[in-house]
Amino acid sequence: MSKWRLAIVGGCVLACFALVVAFAGKDWFATSTTQAATTTAPTTSGTPGSTAADLAQRSNFRAQRDLERFRDDAEELLEELEALDRAAKDWETDVLPLRTNNDGKLLAAKTAYAEAAALLLEKERVTAAECSRMRRTVDSLLEPVTDRLADKDFVPLEEDRRAERDQLGARVRSALAAYSDDLDAVRGLLAAARSENLTPSTTALGQALADLRMEHAAKAAQRVSDQRAADEAAALTADQKRAELRRRALDPDVQRPYSAFLTKGTYNPTSNSVVFQRPPGTPVMVKVLRKWNVLDSVTNFAGFACVRHTQHESGAAGYLYQFGNNDRPGATDFPTDEAGWELWRNRLEEFQELMPIWLEEGLLVP
């Protein structure tokens, strides 16, 4: 065969091979495109880009993860309960015997150590029996969760189951920390007592603690008794003080400087020429005194309490300047020097102190 014929045959073979590859690629592309369109097509019952099956799968996945987390946390809680159970048993075997053994007598030899031991021994704590009950509770919480995971029945976790596990976990961790701290404290007390070379007491620690409780109870009872006696004395003192105030308030000599306020009459004092008239024979109103600041200023107080001899007397104060309408008497020693002002400052304090009694007696009205 000539070279030309070989070249023609080779070219035909290559052309046929190219056609086959082209048609095969076209079919593959069409098939892939159809599958992709089928996979991503939205459904009327789901969200865009997701099928109902996708949503169910995601929901199951979330529930499964939640159940697995619960299982892992519960198993960790069981491990913490094992540690708590060991701590409780260590306390029962190493600490509680201190009530009767020689190490306890060593602590009983010094009151400070005995009182510190009492706080530790008498503290309420989780026992080994309670650990067993809590372990059964955790098992009951965990069992249906492990069953769901085994059966691939991913029903969502109940919130009350999670809450109960969390409450148990908090209690277990708190109790475990308390045991750890208190065991260290007991060991520290024993080490301190040994370092002092104390002579052990002849009284067991348990009896020493009972004696301390009785002593503390007696002291508490004595404090209550002392407080009661103090309260009674204070009440008696208060009654005596009130009786003395009443005696002073009703003493005519004490009342005399305040006659402008304590004598019944027709007009209340004011700070201007407009008289405040009431029915004849009525007491002064305290609200009027407060309105004109009579009880807030010694100048006003002395000015309203004192009378002048004439209606326009220069340099005097008082409320008789109100056209002579006032029918109440008043003091005549309006202050003119520092000693006089000091006297009226003391009188203002006395008036405010005795005013509640005068209100009770009707010598003043609110």
Secondary structure by P-SEA (a helix, b strand, c coil): ccaaaaaaaaaaaaaaaaaaaaaaaaaaaaaaaaaaaaaacccccccccccaaaaaaaaaaaaaaaaaaaaaaaaaaaaaaaaaaaaaaaaacccccccccaaaaaaaccaaaaaaaaaaaacccccaaaaaaaaaaaaaacaaaaaaaaacccccccaaaaaaaaaaaaaaaaaaaaaaaaaaaaaaaaaaaaaaccccccccaaaaaaaaaaaaaaaaaaaaaaaaaaaaaaaaaaaaaaaaaaaaaacccccccccccccccccccccccccccccccccccaaaaaaacccccaaaaaaaaccccccccccccccccccccccbbbbccccccaaaaaaaaaaaaaaaaaaaaaaaaccccc
